[in-house]
Amino acid sequence: MINKKSDITAQYYCIGKIRAKQQDKKARALMAKQQALATRLQKDGFTIQFGYLLKSDNHYHEKGVDVQLAVNIVKDAHENRYNIAYLISSDSDLTPAIIEAQRIGKTICYVGFKHKISYALLKICRKSVY
């Protein structure tokens, strides 16, 4: 999130936390990589916020991550901590938070990736980069 002087006021990285049993070497390796990434991001000024991973049908799904990001968008908007927020997520569940932030005059810039563009976010955000 950036204020009117283009100073970065907050950087959030929200992700499901990897947990591993002692005997699960693959999960332990992934957990170590995630911890290393979190440490590097914290050194660069990011606030790391963990959700959790839910296993369903042999697939993992992040839970609570989109809610935490939505809370950050709305809370920081109401506290006037930014004028422009750059959203690097394609989760259309963030739409109500984006609408609320924009309702009070904040600009949300959707940063998407060409291989996975969220047309819902592209449509609702005032600015976009991809």
N, CA, C and O atoms as CSV, one atom per row, in Angstrom:
chain,resi,resn,atom,element,x,y,z
A,1,MET,N,N,0.843,-1.161,0.000
A,1,MET,CA,C,0.000,0.000,0.000
A,1,MET,C,C,0.893,1.232,0.000
A,1,MET,O,O,1.931,1.257,0.661
A,2,ILE,N,N,0.484,2.248,-0.744
A,2,ILE,CA,C,1.324,3.417,-0.963
A,2,ILE,C,C,0.528,4.671,-0.641
A,2,ILE,O,O,-0.638,4.789,-1.018
A,3,ASN,N,N,1.171,5.619,0.066
A,3,ASN,CA,C,0.477,6.876,0.340
A,3,ASN,C,C,0.715,7.859,-0.796
A,3,ASN,O,O,1.358,7.509,-1.786
A,4,LYS,N,N,0.208,9.091,-0.672
A,4,LYS,CA,C,0.265,10.025,-1.792
A,4,LYS,C,C,1.676,10.441,-2.171
A,4,LYS,O,O,1.874,10.941,-3.278
A,5,LYS,N,N,2.649,10.262,-1.317
A,5,LYS,CA,C,4.033,10.591,-1.639
A,5,LYS,C,C,4.751,9.412,-2.287
A,5,LYS,O,O,5.965,9.455,-2.485
A,6,SER,N,N,4.021,8.384,-2.611
A,6,SER,CA,C,4.566,7.151,-3.189
A,6,SER,C,C,5.496,6.419,-2.234
A,6,SER,O,O,6.353,5.644,-2.657
A,7,ASP,N,N,5.320,6.669,-0.952
A,7,ASP,CA,C,6.058,5.906,0.046
A,7,ASP,C,C,5.299,4.619,0.316
A,7,ASP,O,O,4.072,4.618,0.404
A,8,ILE,N,N,6.019,3.550,0.443
A,8,ILE,CA,C,5.373,2.286,0.785
A,8,ILE,C,C,5.054,2.320,2.273
A,8,ILE,O,O,5.942,2.506,3.105
A,9,THR,N,N,3.788,2.141,2.596
A,9,THR,CA,C,3.365,2.198,3.991
A,9,THR,C,C,3.126,0.817,4.589
A,9,THR,O,O,3.185,0.651,5.807
A,10,ALA,N,N,2.861,-0.164,3.749
A,10,ALA,CA,C,2.648,-1.524,4.245
A,10,ALA,C,C,2.819,-2.504,3.100
A,10,ALA,O,O,2.453,-2.229,1.958
A,11,GLN,N,N,3.383,-3.654,3.434
A,11,GLN,CA,C,3.521,-4.752,2.475
A,11,GLN,C,C,3.097,-6.017,3.196
A,11,GLN,O,O,3.696,-6.402,4.200
A,12,TYR,N,N,2.069,-6.655,2.681
A,12,TYR,CA,C,1.566,-7.870,3.302
A,12,TYR,C,C,1.799,-9.056,2.374
A,12,TYR,O,O,1.637,-8.955,1.158
A,13,TYR,N,N,2.180,-10.169,2.967
A,13,TYR,CA,C,2.280,-11.428,2.232
A,13,TYR,C,C,1.454,-12.432,3.019
A,13,TYR,O,O,1.821,-12.824,4.127
A,14,CYS,N,N,0.342,-12.842,2.438
A,14,CYS,CA,C,-0.580,-13.761,3.109
A,14,CYS,C,C,-0.523,-15.113,2.405
A,14,CYS,O,O,-0.653,-15.193,1.184
A,15,ILE,N,N,-0.329,-16.168,3.183
A,15,ILE,CA,C,-0.163,-17.503,2.604
A,15,ILE,C,C,-0.567,-18.565,3.627
A,15,ILE,O,O,-0.494,-18.342,4.836
A,16,GLY,N,N,-0.987,-19.704,3.129
A,16,GLY,CA,C,-1.278,-20.840,4.004
A,16,GLY,C,C,0.024,-21.418,4.544
A,16,GLY,O,O,0.969,-21.647,3.789
A,17,LYS,N,N,0.068,-21.651,5.833
A,17,LYS,CA,C,1.291,-22.151,6.472
A,17,LYS,C,C,1.433,-23.654,6.255
A,17,LYS,O,O,0.518,-24.430,6.531
A,18,ILE,N,N,2.593,-24.041,5.759
A,18,ILE,CA,C,2.899,-25.459,5.556
A,18,ILE,C,C,3.312,-26.064,6.891
A,18,ILE,O,O,4.166,-25.520,7.591
A,19,ARG,N,N,2.715,-27.164,7.229
A,19,ARG,CA,C,3.078,-27.918,8.443
A,19,ARG,C,C,3.510,-29.305,7.988
A,19,ARG,O,O,3.007,-29.837,6.999
A,20,ALA,N,N,4.437,-29.869,8.720
A,20,ALA,CA,C,4.965,-31.164,8.289
A,20,ALA,C,C,5.181,-32.084,9.478
A,20,ALA,O,O,5.619,-31.663,10.548
A,21,LYS,N,N,4.863,-33.345,9.258
A,21,LYS,CA,C,5.178,-34.362,10.252
A,21,LYS,C,C,6.651,-34.716,10.102
A,21,LYS,O,O,7.234,-34.564,9.029
A,22,GLN,N,N,7.234,-35.181,11.176
A,22,GLN,CA,C,8.664,-35.495,11.208
A,22,GLN,C,C,9.074,-36.430,10.074
A,22,GLN,O,O,10.146,-36.253,9.496
A,23,GLN,N,N,8.250,-37.414,9.747
A,23,GLN,CA,C,8.618,-38.422,8.752
A,23,GLN,C,C,8.341,-37.987,7.310
A,23,GLN,O,O,8.734,-38.692,6.380
A,24,ASP,N,N,7.685,-36.862,7.101
A,24,ASP,CA,C,7.334,-36.402,5.756
A,24,ASP,C,C,8.429,-35.481,5.220
A,24,ASP,O,O,8.402,-34.269,5.434
A,25,LYS,N,N,9.393,-36.083,4.518
A,25,LYS,CA,C,10.554,-35.325,4.040
A,25,LYS,C,C,10.173,-34.243,3.036
A,25,LYS,O,O,10.707,-33.135,3.082
A,26,LYS,N,N,9.256,-34.559,2.135
A,26,LYS,CA,C,8.853,-33.579,1.120
A,26,LYS,C,C,8.194,-32.358,1.774
A,26,LYS,O,O,8.521,-31.218,1.445
A,27,ALA,N,N,7.272,-32.607,2.694
A,27,ALA,CA,C,6.593,-31.504,3.373
A,27,ALA,C,C,7.575,-30.696,4.217
A,27,ALA,O,O,7.464,-29.472,4.301
A,28,ARG,N,N,8.530,-31.373,4.840
A,28,ARG,CA,C,9.542,-30.660,5.643
A,28,ARG,C,C,10.408,-29.775,4.763
A,28,ARG,O,O,10.773,-28.671,5.168
A,29,ALA,N,N,10.745,-30.245,3.557
A,29,ALA,CA,C,11.539,-29.437,2.625
A,29,ALA,C,C,10.737,-28.214,2.169
A,29,ALA,O,O,11.268,-27.105,2.099
A,30,LEU,N,N,9.457,-28.425,1.861
A,30,LEU,CA,C,8.598,-27.303,1.467
A,30,LEU,C,C,8.440,-26.298,2.607
A,30,LEU,O,O,8.442,-25.087,2.382
A,31,MET,N,N,8.305,-26.805,3.820
A,31,MET,CA,C,8.170,-25.941,4.981
A,31,MET,C,C,9.434,-25.101,5.175
A,31,MET,O,O,9.349,-23.911,5.479
A,32,ALA,N,N,10.589,-25.712,5.002
A,32,ALA,CA,C,11.853,-24.986,5.138
A,32,ALA,C,C,11.968,-23.887,4.082
A,32,ALA,O,O,12.424,-22.783,4.379
A,33,LYS,N,N,11.555,-24.188,2.851
A,33,LYS,CA,C,11.590,-23.173,1.786
A,33,LYS,C,C,10.627,-22.031,2.094
A,33,LYS,O,O,10.949,-20.865,1.866
A,34,GLN,N,N,9.446,-22.365,2.611
A,34,GLN,CA,C,8.485,-21.322,2.948
A,34,GLN,C,C,9.024,-20.437,4.073
A,34,GLN,O,O,8.861,-19.217,4.040
A,35,GLN,N,N,9.660,-21.050,5.060
A,35,GLN,CA,C,10.229,-20.281,6.163
A,35,GLN,C,C,11.351,-19.373,5.674
A,35,GLN,O,O,11.473,-18.238,6.135
A,36,ALA,N,N,12.171,-19.861,4.747
A,36,ALA,CA,C,13.251,-19.043,4.186
A,36,ALA,C,C,12.676,-17.858,3.412
A,36,ALA,O,O,13.173,-16.737,3.529
A,37,LEU,N,N,11.631,-18.104,2.623
A,37,LEU,CA,C,10.978,-17.022,1.883
A,37,LEU,C,C,10.399,-15.991,2.848
A,37,LEU,O,O,10.570,-14.789,2.647
A,38,ALA,N,N,9.726,-16.448,3.879
A,38,ALA,CA,C,9.134,-15.535,4.859
A,38,ALA,C,C,10.211,-14.679,5.520
A,38,ALA,O,O,10.011,-13.482,5.728
A,39,THR,N,N,11.333,-15.277,5.847
A,39,THR,CA,C,12.441,-14.534,6.460
A,39,THR,C,C,12.964,-13.458,5.521
A,39,THR,O,O,13.192,-12.324,5.942
A,40,ARG,N,N,13.156,-13.809,4.239
A,40,ARG,CA,C,13.628,-12.817,3.256
A,40,ARG,C,C,12.623,-11.685,3.092
A,40,ARG,O,O,13.003,-10.515,3.044
A,41,LEU,N,N,11.347,-12.029,3.007
A,41,LEU,CA,C,10.321,-11.002,2.843
A,41,LEU,C,C,10.246,-10.086,4.063
A,41,LEU,O,O,10.062,-8.877,3.921
A,42,GLN,N,N,10.386,-10.655,5.255
A,42,GLN,CA,C,10.377,-9.837,6.469
A,42,GLN,C,C,11.552,-8.866,6.475
A,42,GLN,O,O,11.408,-7.719,6.895
A,43,LYS,N,N,12.703,-9.318,6.014
A,43,LYS,CA,C,13.867,-8.427,5.934
A,43,LYS,C,C,13.615,-7.274,4.969
A,43,LYS,O,O,14.187,-6.195,5.126
A,44,ASP,N,N,12.758,-7.501,3.967
A,44,ASP,CA,C,12.407,-6.456,3.001
A,44,ASP,C,C,11.204,-5.626,3.449
A,44,ASP,O,O,10.703,-4.800,2.686
A,45,GLY,N,N,10.743,-5.840,4.671
A,45,GLY,CA,C,9.684,-5.013,5.230
A,45,GLY,C,C,8.273,-5.557,5.118
A,45,GLY,O,O,7.315,-4.859,5.452
A,46,PHE,N,N,8.128,-6.786,4.657
A,46,PHE,CA,C,6.795,-7.376,4.547
A,46,PHE,C,C,6.315,-7.876,5.907
A,46,PHE,O,O,7.103,-8.360,6.720
A,47,THR,N,N,5.028,-7.753,6.136
A,47,THR,CA,C,4.375,-8.405,7.256
A,47,THR,C,C,3.835,-9.728,6.725
A,47,THR,O,O,3.060,-9.750,5.769
A,48,ILE,N,N,4.241,-10.811,7.338
A,48,ILE,CA,C,3.799,-12.136,6.914
A,48,ILE,C,C,2.575,-12.509,7.743
A,48,ILE,O,O,2.595,-12.430,8.972
A,49,GLN,N,N,1.520,-12.913,7.063
A,49,GLN,CA,C,0.303,-13.331,7.742
A,49,GLN,C,C,-0.071,-14.714,7.227
A,49,GLN,O,O,-0.336,-14.907,6.040
A,50,PHE,N,N,-0.086,-15.672,8.150
A,50,PHE,CA,C,-0.349,-17.053,7.771
A,50,PHE,C,C,-1.810,-17.426,7.971
A,50,PHE,O,O,-2.418,-17.114,8.995
A,51,GLY,N,N,-2.353,-18.098,6.972
A,51,GLY,CA,C,-3.615,-18.801,7.103
A,51,GLY,C,C,-3.232,-20.253,7.345
A,51,GLY,O,O,-2.180,-20.535,7.917
A,52,TYR,N,N,-4.070,-21.154,6.918
A,52,TYR,CA,C,-3.697,-22.561,7.054
A,52,TYR,C,C,-4.029,-23.296,5.770
A,52,TYR,O,O,-4.748,-22.788,4.910
A,53,LEU,N,N,-3.495,-24.492,5.659
A,53,LEU,CA,C,-3.742,-25.347,4.502
A,53,LEU,C,C,-4.672,-26.480,4.918
A,53,LEU,O,O,-4.439,-27.155,5.921
A,54,LEU,N,N,-5.715,-26.675,4.144
A,54,LEU,CA,C,-6.674,-27.745,4.386
A,54,LEU,C,C,-6.501,-28.788,3.298
A,54,LEU,O,O,-6.532,-28.470,2.109
A,55,LYS,N,N,-6.318,-30.042,3.714
A,55,LYS,CA,C,-6.171,-31.124,2.745
A,55,LYS,C,C,-7.542,-31.712,2.447
A,55,LYS,O,O,-8.286,-32.091,3.351
A,56,SER,N,N,-7.858,-31.779,1.155
A,56,SER,CA,C,-9.129,-32.324,0.714
A,56,SER,C,C,-8.905,-33.057,-0.604
A,56,SER,O,O,-8.409,-32.471,-1.566
A,57,ASP,N,N,-9.265,-34.324,-0.650
A,57,ASP,CA,C,-9.077,-35.136,-1.861
A,57,ASP,C,C,-7.641,-35.083,-2.377
A,57,ASP,O,O,-7.410,-34.927,-3.577
A,58,ASN,N,N,-6.685,-35.212,-1.469
A,58,ASN,CA,C,-5.255,-35.195,-1.802
A,58,ASN,C,C,-4.765,-33.876,-2.392
A,58,ASN,O,O,-3.688,-33.830,-2.987
A,59,HIS,N,N,-5.529,-32.816,-2.237
A,59,HIS,CA,C,-5.115,-31.487,-2.670
A,59,HIS,C,C,-5.166,-30.563,-1.455
A,59,HIS,O,O,-5.982,-30.751,-0.553
A,60,TYR,N,N,-4.294,-29.577,-1.444
A,60,TYR,CA,C,-4.281,-28.602,-0.365
A,60,TYR,C,C,-4.920,-27.306,-0.837
A,60,TYR,O,O,-4.725,-26.879,-1.975
A,61,HIS,N,N,-5.684,-26.691,0.049
A,61,HIS,CA,C,-6.351,-25.431,-0.246
A,61,HIS,C,C,-6.043,-24.447,0.877
A,61,HIS,O,O,-6.141,-24.789,2.056
A,62,GLU,N,N,-5.672,-23.226,0.507
A,62,GLU,CA,C,-5.427,-22.202,1.512
A,62,GLU,C,C,-6.752,-21.754,2.109
A,62,GLU,O,O,-7.736,-21.569,1.393
A,63,LYS,N,N,-6.768,-21.582,3.411
A,63,LYS,CA,C,-7.967,-21.122,4.103
A,63,LYS,C,C,-7.587,-19.919,4.968
A,63,LYS,O,O,-6.556,-19.920,5.641
A,64,GLY,N,N,-8.433,-18.905,4.935
A,64,GLY,CA,C,-8.217,-17.731,5.777
A,64,GLY,C,C,-7.310,-16.680,5.169
A,64,GLY,O,O,-7.206,-15.573,5.698
A,65,VAL,N,N,-6.656,-17.006,4.072
A,65,VAL,CA,C,-5.709,-16.082,3.452
A,65,VAL,C,C,-6.455,-14.922,2.791
A,65,VAL,O,O,-6.079,-13.763,2.965
A,66,ASP,N,N,-7.502,-15.229,2.040
A,66,ASP,CA,C,-8.261,-14.172,1.367
A,66,ASP,C,C,-8.956,-13.266,2.375
A,66,ASP,O,O,-9.064,-12.060,2.152
A,67,VAL,N,N,-9.425,-13.831,3.472
A,67,VAL,CA,C,-10.083,-13.034,4.505
A,67,VAL,C,C,-9.090,-12.066,5.134
A,67,VAL,O,O,-9.409,-10.894,5.336
A,68,GLN,N,N,-7.894,-12.545,5.442
A,68,GLN,CA,C,-6.882,-11.675,6.041
A,68,GLN,C,C,-6.515,-10.530,5.100
A,68,GLN,O,O,-6.381,-9.384,5.529
A,69,LEU,N,N,-6.354,-10.842,3.827
A,69,LEU,CA,C,-6.027,-9.814,2.841
A,69,LEU,C,C,-7.169,-8.801,2.722
A,69,LEU,O,O,-6.920,-7.598,2.635
A,70,ALA,N,N,-8.408,-9.271,2.717
A,70,ALA,CA,C,-9.567,-8.371,2.656
A,70,ALA,C,C,-9.610,-7.447,3.872
A,70,ALA,O,O,-9.890,-6.255,3.743
A,71,VAL,N,N,-9.334,-7.999,5.042
A,71,VAL,CA,C,-9.302,-7.186,6.263
A,71,VAL,C,C,-8.228,-6.108,6.144
A,71,VAL,O,O,-8.469,-4.955,6.499
A,72,ASN,N,N,-7.051,-6.471,5.651
A,72,ASN,CA,C,-5.973,-5.489,5.474
A,72,ASN,C,C,-6.405,-4.358,4.546
A,72,ASN,O,O,-6.176,-3.186,4.845
A,73,ILE,N,N,-7.025,-4.705,3.425
A,73,ILE,CA,C,-7.455,-3.702,2.443
A,73,ILE,C,C,-8.431,-2.713,3.076
A,73,ILE,O,O,-8.267,-1.500,2.943
A,74,VAL,N,N,-9.444,-3.235,3.763
A,74,VAL,CA,C,-10.489,-2.382,4.334
A,74,VAL,C,C,-9.982,-1.614,5.552
A,74,VAL,O,O,-10.202,-0.408,5.661
A,75,LYS,N,N,-9.310,-2.301,6.459
A,75,LYS,CA,C,-8.815,-1.666,7.684
A,75,LYS,C,C,-7.849,-0.536,7.351
A,75,LYS,O,O,-7.991,0.574,7.866
A,76,ASP,N,N,-6.878,-0.808,6.502
A,76,ASP,CA,C,-5.895,0.219,6.158
A,76,ASP,C,C,-6.527,1.362,5.366
A,76,ASP,O,O,-6.078,2.504,5.473
A,77,ALA,N,N,-7.550,1.078,4.583
A,77,ALA,CA,C,-8.268,2.143,3.864
A,77,ALA,C,C,-8.967,3.066,4.858
A,77,ALA,O,O,-8.870,4.288,4.746
A,78,HIS,N,N,-9.668,2.488,5.824
A,78,HIS,CA,C,-10.384,3.296,6.811
A,78,HIS,C,C,-9.434,4.039,7.741
A,78,HIS,O,O,-9.786,5.096,8.265
A,79,GLU,N,N,-8.242,3.505,7.950
A,79,GLU,CA,C,-7.241,4.189,8.776
A,79,GLU,C,C,-6.410,5.164,7.946
A,79,GLU,O,O,-5.451,5.748,8.453
A,80,ASN,N,N,-6.769,5.343,6.681
A,80,ASN,CA,C,-6.094,6.256,5.758
A,80,ASN,C,C,-4.590,5.978,5.661
A,80,ASN,O,O,-3.780,6.905,5.619
A,81,ARG,N,N,-4.235,4.711,5.625
A,81,ARG,CA,C,-2.830,4.316,5.550
A,81,ARG,C,C,-2.310,4.293,4.123
A,81,ARG,O,O,-1.104,4.163,3.908
A,82,TYR,N,N,-3.202,4.419,3.140
A,82,TYR,CA,C,-2.758,4.408,1.746
A,82,TYR,C,C,-3.745,5.149,0.865
A,82,TYR,O,O,-4.900,5.368,1.231
A,83,ASN,N,N,-3.261,5.525,-0.297
A,83,ASN,CA,C,-4.119,6.064,-1.354
A,83,ASN,C,C,-4.270,5.046,-2.473
A,83,ASN,O,O,-5.335,4.920,-3.076
A,84,ILE,N,N,-3.183,4.319,-2.741
A,84,ILE,CA,C,-3.193,3.278,-3.776
A,84,ILE,C,C,-2.706,1.974,-3.153
A,84,ILE,O,O,-1.678,1.945,-2.476
A,85,ALA,N,N,-3.445,0.908,-3.386
A,85,ALA,CA,C,-3.009,-0.426,-2.961
A,85,ALA,C,C,-2.801,-1.263,-4.216
A,85,ALA,O,O,-3.656,-1.293,-5.101
A,86,TYR,N,N,-1.672,-1.934,-4.287
A,86,TYR,CA,C,-1.382,-2.842,-5.393
A,86,TYR,C,C,-1.719,-4.254,-4.934
A,86,TYR,O,O,-1.094,-4.787,-4.018
A,87,LEU,N,N,-2.692,-4.836,-5.566
A,87,LEU,CA,C,-3.193,-6.150,-5.185
A,87,LEU,C,C,-2.629,-7.204,-6.122
A,87,LEU,O,O,-2.968,-7.241,-7.305
A,88,ILE,N,N,-1.775,-8.052,-5.593
A,88,ILE,CA,C,-1.187,-9.130,-6.389
A,88,ILE,C,C,-1.880,-10.419,-5.964
A,88,ILE,O,O,-1.357,-11.209,-5.178
A,89,SER,N,N,-3.048,-10.594,-6.503
A,89,SER,CA,C,-3.889,-11.750,-6.221
A,89,SER,C,C,-4.950,-11.800,-7.301
A,89,SER,O,O,-5.369,-10.761,-7.813
A,90,SER,N,N,-5.379,-12.980,-7.645
A,90,SER,CA,C,-6.459,-13.123,-8.626
A,90,SER,C,C,-7.721,-13.676,-7.984
A,90,SER,O,O,-8.575,-14.246,-8.664
A,91,ASP,N,N,-7.834,-13.508,-6.676
A,91,ASP,CA,C,-8.961,-14.049,-5.925
A,91,ASP,C,C,-10.142,-13.083,-5.964
A,91,ASP,O,O,-10.113,-12.033,-5.322
A,92,SER,N,N,-11.162,-13.437,-6.707
A,92,SER,CA,C,-12.330,-12.558,-6.833
A,92,SER,C,C,-13.138,-12.474,-5.536
A,92,SER,O,O,-14.048,-11.651,-5.436
A,93,ASP,N,N,-12.824,-13.312,-4.543
A,93,ASP,CA,C,-13.470,-13.194,-3.234
A,93,ASP,C,C,-13.122,-11.865,-2.561
A,93,ASP,O,O,-13.770,-11.474,-1.590
A,94,LEU,N,N,-12.107,-11.175,-3.069
A,94,LEU,CA,C,-11.703,-9.887,-2.509
A,94,LEU,C,C,-12.577,-8.736,-3.006
A,94,LEU,O,O,-12.410,-7.600,-2.562
A,95,THR,N,N,-13.494,-9.012,-3.911
A,95,THR,CA,C,-14.331,-7.973,-4.514
A,95,THR,C,C,-15.026,-7.071,-3.486
A,95,THR,O,O,-14.953,-5.851,-3.633
A,96,PRO,N,N,-15.700,-7.604,-2.446
A,96,PRO,CA,C,-16.357,-6.704,-1.485
A,96,PRO,C,C,-15.375,-5.761,-0.781
A,96,PRO,O,O,-15.709,-4.603,-0.533
A,97,ALA,N,N,-14.184,-6.235,-0.460
A,97,ALA,CA,C,-13.180,-5.379,0.182
A,97,ALA,C,C,-12.717,-4.283,-0.771
A,97,ALA,O,O,-12.534,-3.137,-0.363
A,98,ILE,N,N,-12.531,-4.633,-2.024
A,98,ILE,CA,C,-12.115,-3.651,-3.034
A,98,ILE,C,C,-13.195,-2.588,-3.205
A,98,ILE,O,O,-12.894,-1.395,-3.260
A,99,ILE,N,N,-14.443,-3.017,-3.288
A,99,ILE,CA,C,-15.557,-2.073,-3.431
A,99,ILE,C,C,-15.588,-1.103,-2.255
A,99,ILE,O,O,-15.768,0.100,-2.446
A,100,GLU,N,N,-15.415,-1.618,-1.042
A,100,GLU,CA,C,-15.439,-0.763,0.146
A,100,GLU,C,C,-14.279,0.227,0.139
A,100,GLU,O,O,-14.484,1.407,0.427
A,101,ALA,N,N,-13.088,-0.215,-0.176
A,101,ALA,CA,C,-11.930,0.693,-0.214
A,101,ALA,C,C,-12.131,1.773,-1.271
A,101,ALA,O,O,-11.831,2.943,-1.032
A,102,GLN,N,N,-12.631,1.387,-2.422
A,102,GLN,CA,C,-12.844,2.360,-3.497
A,102,GLN,C,C,-14.002,3.304,-3.166
A,102,GLN,O,O,-14.009,4.456,-3.600
A,103,ARG,N,N,-14.975,2.819,-2.400
A,103,ARG,CA,C,-16.098,3.668,-1.988
A,103,ARG,C,C,-15.621,4.857,-1.161
A,103,ARG,O,O,-16.199,5.941,-1.237
A,104,ILE,N,N,-14.570,4.656,-0.374
A,104,ILE,CA,C,-14.064,5.760,0.457
A,104,ILE,C,C,-12.889,6.483,-0.204
A,104,ILE,O,O,-12.146,7.209,0.455
A,105,GLY,N,N,-12.731,6.277,-1.503
A,105,GLY,CA,C,-11.778,7.077,-2.268
A,105,GLY,C,C,-10.406,6.485,-2.499
A,105,GLY,O,O,-9.521,7.171,-3.009
A,106,LYS,N,N,-10.208,5.238,-2.140
A,106,LYS,CA,C,-8.908,4.606,-2.363
A,106,LYS,C,C,-8.875,3.981,-3.755
A,106,LYS,O,O,-9.911,3.617,-4.311
A,107,THR,N,N,-7.690,3.864,-4.298
A,107,THR,CA,C,-7.508,3.223,-5.597
A,107,THR,C,C,-6.890,1.855,-5.380
A,107,THR,O,O,-5.880,1.724,-4.688
A,108,ILE,N,N,-7.491,0.850,-5.964
A,108,ILE,CA,C,-6.929,-0.496,-5.931
A,108,ILE,C,C,-6.442,-0.802,-7.339
A,108,ILE,O,O,-7.205,-0.742,-8.303
A,109,CYS,N,N,-5.164,-1.130,-7.440
A,109,CYS,CA,C,-4.559,-1.492,-8.722
A,109,CYS,C,C,-4.346,-3.004,-8.734
A,109,CYS,O,O,-3.558,-3.540,-7.954
A,110,TYR,N,N,-5.046,-3.663,-9.612
A,110,TYR,CA,C,-4.923,-5.118,-9.750
A,110,TYR,C,C,-3.667,-5.438,-10.550
A,110,TYR,O,O,-3.499,-4.971,-11.676
A,111,VAL,N,N,-2.792,-6.235,-9.959
A,111,VAL,CA,C,-1.591,-6.708,-10.643
A,111,VAL,C,C,-1.828,-8.176,-10.967
A,111,VAL,O,O,-1.827,-9.027,-10.077
A,112,GLY,N,N,-2.029,-8.460,-12.242
A,112,GLY,CA,C,-2.333,-9.820,-12.667
A,112,GLY,C,C,-1.218,-10.419,-13.498
A,112,GLY,O,O,-0.267,-9.735,-13.875
A,113,PHE,N,N,-1.344,-11.671,-13.770
A,113,PHE,CA,C,-0.386,-12.393,-14.593
A,113,PHE,C,C,-1.104,-12.868,-15.844
A,113,PHE,O,O,-2.217,-13.389,-15.763
A,114,LYS,N,N,-0.486,-12.694,-16.983
A,114,LYS,CA,C,-1.143,-12.988,-18.261
A,114,LYS,C,C,-1.698,-14.405,-18.336
A,114,LYS,O,O,-2.712,-14.639,-18.994
A,115,HIS,N,N,-1.046,-15.346,-17.672
A,115,HIS,CA,C,-1.511,-16.730,-17.743
A,115,HIS,C,C,-2.701,-17.009,-16.817
A,115,HIS,O,O,-3.328,-18.064,-16.914
A,116,LYS,N,N,-3.012,-16.064,-15.920
A,116,LYS,CA,C,-4.109,-16.301,-14.968
A,116,LYS,C,C,-4.757,-14.974,-14.574
A,116,LYS,O,O,-4.690,-14.565,-13.415
A,117,ILE,N,N,-5.373,-14.318,-15.527
A,117,ILE,CA,C,-6.006,-13.026,-15.269
A,117,ILE,C,C,-7.387,-13.244,-14.650
A,117,ILE,O,O,-8.150,-14.108,-15.082
A,118,SER,N,N,-7.684,-12.447,-13.640
A,118,SER,CA,C,-9.028,-12.448,-13.064
A,118,SER,C,C,-9.812,-11.321,-13.730
A,118,SER,O,O,-9.590,-10.143,-13.448
A,119,TYR,N,N,-10.723,-11.695,-14.609
A,119,TYR,CA,C,-11.509,-10.681,-15.299
A,119,TYR,C,C,-12.444,-9.954,-14.343
A,119,TYR,O,O,-12.795,-8.799,-14.582
A,120,ALA,N,N,-12.849,-10.611,-13.268
A,120,ALA,CA,C,-13.686,-9.955,-12.261
A,120,ALA,C,C,-12.914,-8.815,-11.598
A,120,ALA,O,O,-13.453,-7.722,-11.426
A,121,LEU,N,N,-11.645,-9.064,-11.221
A,121,LEU,CA,C,-10.840,-8.015,-10.596
A,121,LEU,C,C,-10.441,-6.951,-11.608
A,121,LEU,O,O,-10.380,-5.765,-11.283
A,122,LEU,N,N,-10.174,-7.373,-12.818
A,122,LEU,CA,C,-9.828,-6.438,-13.888
A,122,LEU,C,C,-10.971,-5.440,-14.099
A,122,LEU,O,O,-10.743,-4.253,-14.329
A,123,LYS,N,N,-12.183,-5.938,-14.018
A,123,LYS,CA,C,-13.363,-5.106,-14.239
A,123,LYS,C,C,-13.610,-4.142,-13.081
A,123,LYS,O,O,-14.003,-2.996,-13.301
A,124,ILE,N,N,-13.383,-4.596,-11.858
A,124,ILE,CA,C,-13.770,-3.795,-10.698
A,124,ILE,C,C,-12.689,-2.821,-10.222
A,124,ILE,O,O,-13.015,-1.757,-9.695
A,125,CYS,N,N,-11.424,-3.161,-10.397
A,125,CYS,CA,C,-10.343,-2.294,-9.917
A,125,CYS,C,C,-10.184,-1.084,-10.834
A,125,CYS,O,O,-10.368,-1.177,-12.048
A,126,ARG,N,N,-9.840,0.049,-10.232
A,126,ARG,CA,C,-9.707,1.288,-11.008
A,126,ARG,C,C,-8.489,1.282,-11.913
A,126,ARG,O,O,-8.479,1.948,-12.948
A,127,LYS,N,N,-7.470,0.542,-11.533
A,127,LYS,CA,C,-6.256,0.436,-12.339
A,127,LYS,C,C,-5.866,-1.031,-12.417
A,127,LYS,O,O,-6.277,-1.847,-11.592
A,128,SER,N,N,-5.066,-1.350,-13.427
A,128,SER,CA,C,-4.573,-2.724,-13.529
A,128,SER,C,C,-3.251,-2.743,-14.277
A,128,SER,O,O,-2.960,-1.871,-15.096
A,129,VAL,N,N,-2.464,-3.761,-13.971
A,129,VAL,CA,C,-1.189,-4.016,-14.627
A,129,VAL,C,C,-1.108,-5.518,-14.832
A,129,VAL,O,O,-1.346,-6.288,-13.901
A,130,TYR,N,N,-0.775,-5.938,-16.041
A,130,TYR,CA,C,-0.576,-7.371,-16.290
A,130,TYR,C,C,0.239,-7.569,-17.524
A,130,TYR,O,O,0.517,-8.707,-17.903
